[in-house]
Amino acid sequence: MPLILLKLVHITAAIVAVGANVTYAAWLGAAGRDRDRLRFAIDTIRWIDHRIALPGYIVVLLTGLGMVVTGFYVFGAPGSGWLEIALLLYVVTAVLGFHDFAPALRSQAEEAANDPSSAAYAAAAARTRLLSAVTTGIVAVIVFLMVVKPF
């Protein structure tokens, strides 16, 4: 695959994946505390996450590694610190997503089905919001590193 096409797919996949994640707060905000709307919103978030965001992030990883394999970028080369840190942050985000965010969202879905006005739901929603903010922040740092390449 020519480098320019690899970069195009890489950037497009990043836009799709990050853009999908950014919508989650809007979905939950629009649902409010209505049980049926919350269940729909959370189910939709999970659908988007599994079928749009996650595949997008996998394509980002594969095309990024493809640019390394082709020699366009080189791990350990002078000026490639941004690349290594971005990859490390990618792994941290993936671990947070699978280990923490997905179970937190499942818990929020269960509590929404039980009683969205309960303290248990509020706690589950707060945990999901926190994890979402942390992972979004890390992804923002990755995007910064990819664009600016500061070191």
C-alpha positions in Angstrom: 0.0 0.0 0.0 1.5 3.4 -1.0 2.5 5.5 2.0 0.0 8.3 1.2 -2.8 5.8 1.1 -1.6 4.2 4.4 -1.6 7.7 6.0 -5.0 8.5 4.6 -6.5 5.3 6.1 -4.7 5.9 9.4 -6.0 9.5 9.8 -9.5 8.6 8.6 -9.7 5.7 11.0 -8.5 8.0 13.9 -11.2 10.5 13.0 -13.9 7.9 13.0 -12.8 6.2 16.2 -12.2 9.4 18.2 -15.4 11.0 16.8 -17.4 8.0 17.8 -16.1 8.1 21.4 -16.8 11.8 21.7 -20.5 11.2 21.0 -21.0 9.0 24.1 -21.5 11.9 26.5 -24.1 13.4 24.1 -26.0 10.1 23.9 -26.1 9.8 27.7 -27.0 13.5 28.2 -29.9 13.2 25.7 -31.2 10.2 27.6 -31.4 12.0 30.9 -32.8 9.8 33.7 -35.5 8.1 31.6 -35.0 4.3 32.0 -36.0 3.4 28.4 -33.9 6.2 26.9 -30.9 5.4 29.0 -31.1 1.7 28.0 -31.4 2.7 24.4 -28.5 5.2 24.7 -26.2 2.7 26.5 -27.0 -0.1 24.1 -26.3 2.3 21.2 -23.0 3.4 22.8 -22.0 -0.2 23.2 -23.0 -0.9 19.5 -21.0 2.1 18.3 -18.0 1.1 20.5 -17.9 -2.5 19.2 -18.7 -1.9 15.6 -17.2 1.6 14.8 -14.8 2.8 17.4 -13.0 -0.4 18.2 -12.5 -1.4 14.6 -11.3 2.2 13.9 -8.7 1.9 16.7 -7.5 -1.4 15.4 -7.1 0.1 11.9 -5.2 3.0 13.5 -2.8 0.6 15.2 -2.3 -1.6 12.1 -1.7 1.3 9.7 0.5 3.1 12.2 2.6 -0.1 12.6 2.5 -0.3 8.8 4.2 3.0 8.5 6.9 1.8 10.9 7.4 -1.4 9.0 7.7 0.5 5.7 10.4 2.6 7.4 8.5 5.9 7.2 8.8 6.1 11.0 11.4 4.2 13.0 11.2 3.2 16.7 14.3 4.4 18.7 15.4 6.9 16.0 16.3 10.4 17.1 13.2 12.5 17.2 10.8 9.5 17.5 10.1 9.8 21.2 6.6 11.0 20.4 5.9 7.8 18.5 7.0 5.5 21.4 5.0 7.5 24.0 2.0 7.6 21.7 2.1 3.8 21.3 2.5 3.3 25.1 -0.5 5.6 25.7 -2.5 3.7 23.0 -1.8 0.5 25.0 -2.8 2.2 28.3 -6.0 3.4 26.7 -6.8 -0.1 25.3 -6.3 -1.6 28.7 -8.5 1.0 30.4 -11.1 0.5 27.7 -11.3 -3.3 28.1 -10.5 -3.6 31.8 -12.4 -0.6 33.2 -14.6 1.3 30.7 -16.5 -1.7 29.2 -17.4 -3.2 32.7 -18.3 0.2 34.0 -20.7 0.8 31.1 -22.2 -2.7 31.6 -22.7 -1.8 35.3 -24.3 1.5 34.3 -26.6 -0.4 31.9 -27.7 -2.8 34.7 -28.3 0.0 37.1 -30.2 2.0 34.5 -32.5 -1.1 34.0 -33.0 -1.3 37.7 -33.5 2.3 38.7 -31.9 5.2 37.0 -32.8 7.5 39.9 -30.9 5.4 42.4 -27.6 6.2 44.1 -26.2 3.0 42.6 -27.0 4.3 39.1 -25.5 7.7 39.9 -22.3 5.9 41.2 -22.1 3.7 38.1 -22.7 6.7 35.8 -20.0 8.8 37.6 -17.5 6.0 37.1 -18.3 5.7 33.4 -18.0 9.5 33.0 -14.6 9.5 34.8 -13.2 6.7 32.8 -14.5 8.3 29.6 -12.9 11.6 30.5 -9.6 9.9 31.3 -9.5 7.9 28.1 -10.6 10.8 26.0 -7.8 12.9 27.6 -5.2 10.3 26.8 -6.5 10.0 23.2 -6.2 13.8 23.0 -2.6 13.6 24.1 -2.0 10.9 21.4 -3.5 13.1 18.7 -1.3 16.0 19.9 1.8 13.8 19.7 0.9 12.5 16.3 0.3 16.0 14.9 3.0 18.0 16.6 5.7 15.3 17.0 7.4 17.4 19.7 10.4 15.2 20.4 
